[in-house]
Amino acid sequence: MNRYTLSIMLLLCFSFCALAQKTSQSYAGQEAREIKALSSDEVTAYLEGRGMGFAKAAELNHYPGPKHVLDLSEKLKLTQQQISETQTTYDKMHSDAVRIGKEIVESEKKLDSLFSTGAIDENQLVKVVNSIGQLNGELRIIHLRAHLSMKKVLSPTQIGEYDKLRGYDQNHGMKHHQHNH
């Protein structure tokens, strides 16, 4: 066996050992969480109606988000009408997201409680987890719907400027970049 082969084998062995160690790490420290499945940052994000990446499919395909549009309103040279429409879109999205976020947190608390008390059975498991999944789907729709609305409020030039200001690659996917005006 030559040195090169030995080096490759050792590298693969070390890589495998590191991967095995990483994948076998426990959840130590997380058992003290109020809701075991959610970090305090995740709970806060749900309760505050934050996006949490739910609208990436829209955001990264030239459908701006209302919160960021409001933050960039001067640079985007929004009209008063556009600001008003964007604020309305944001307010609806935010209130709906907070409402659903609270339901998700409560459902996660219920799931955690059922496990911690030993009171869970198969039927409860399916019911609560399906409910959490449905709520997360609704939350994603709320965020994506707001991005969809913004496509109708902004001009193609403003959307291009938004993408630029947000640091998105202007050439990637531009051939598919269409506006419904």
N, C-alpha and C positions, 0 to 999 in steps of 0.2 A: 504494500500500500504506500503510495507516494505521499509527500507532505501536503500537496494540494487536496487530495482525497481525504486525508486525515483532518485537515483544517475544515473542510466542508462538513464532514461528519460531526466534528466537535461543535461547529456553529449550529448545525441542525439540532443536536442534542441539547445544547444550552437554550436554544429557542423553544424547543418542545418543553423543557423543564420550566422555563419562565411562563409559557402559556398555561401549562398544567397548574402551576402555582396560582396564577391570576384567576383561572376559572374555578379553582377550588376555594377561593377566599369566601369566608362566611359573611354574614350580615352583622357581624359583631358591632355593637354600638347602636344599631338601629332598633334594637328591642326596647329601648327607652322612649322611642317616638310615641306620641299620642295616637297617631294612626300609622301603623307599621309600614304600610305600602306607600306612604307619601312623606317626602321630606317637608320640613317646615316651609321651605321656599315654594314647593309645589302647592301646599295648602294655601299659602298667601296668594300665589298666582291665580289659583282657582277662585278664591274669595274676592279678589280684586278685578276679575274679568280680563286678565291679561291674555295675550295671544298664544303664548307658549309654543309657537311654531305650528299651530294648527292651520295657518293659512299660507304655508310655504309654497304650495302648488300654485296659488294665485300670485303671491308676492314676487316669486322668481320667474313668472311668466307674464310680467308687465301689467298686473292688476294691483295697483297701489292700495295700501291700507289707509283707512281714514285717519287714524291717530298720527301716522307719519306725515300724511298730507297736511294736516293741521299744523304739525311742528314745522313743516317746510313751506307754509303758505306764502310767506314773503318771497322766498327764492323761486317759488313756482308761479309767482305773480297771479294769485287767485283773485277772482272778482269777488265782490261781496256776496253775490248769488252762489258762487261755488263754495265759499266759506260756510254759508248758511246750510247748503245741502250736505256738505261734508260733516258739519257739526251734528246735523240731524241724524245722518247715517251712523256716526260714531256713538252718539247718545243711545240710539236704539240697540246697536251692537253691544255696547258696554252694559246696559241694564239687563239685556237678555243673557249675556255671558256671566254676569254676577249671579243672576238667579239660578242658572244651570250649574255654575261652579259650586254654589252652596249645596245644591242637591247632590253633586258628585262627592263633595267632602262628607256630607251626612251619610251617603250610601257606603263610602269607604269606612267610615266610623262603625256603621252597622256590621259590615263584613268583619272588621277587626274584632268587634265585640263578640260576634257569634263564635269566632275561633277562640278568643281568649277565655270565654266562659265554657267552651266545650259544647255549646248548644247548637252547633251547626249540623245540618244533615244535607243529603244530596239535593233535595228539592230547594231548600233555602239557598244553598250554594249557587245553583243554576239561576234562581230568581234574582238574587242580589247582583251576581256578576253580569248577567244579561242586562240588568237595569243600568249598571255602571257603564257598560259598553254602549248602550243606547244613548245615555246622557252625553258621553264623550263624542259620539257621532253628532248629536244635536249641537253641541258646543262648536264642533268643527264647522258645521253648516253655518252657524251664526257668524263666525269669523270670515268664512269664505264668501258668504252672501254680501257682507259689507265691502269686501274687495271687488266683487262683481259690480256692485252699485257705483263704486268710484270710477270704473271704466266709462260710465255714462256721464260723469260729472266733469272729468278732465279732458282736455284736448290731447291729441296724439303728441304734440310738442311738449306739453306739460308732463305726460307720462314718460316720454324719453328723458326729460330733465330730472324727473323723480328717480328713474332708474340710475341715472348718472350720479345724482346726489347721494343715493343709497349705496353706491359703489358696485353696482351690478355690471357685468361684462356687456358692453353695448353691441358686440358683434355676435355673441352666442345666441342662437335662436331667433335672430332678427328676421330671417326669411319667413318665420311663422307668426310674426308680430302683426296682428291685425286689430283694428279698432272698429267698434260698432258705433259710428256717429251718423 
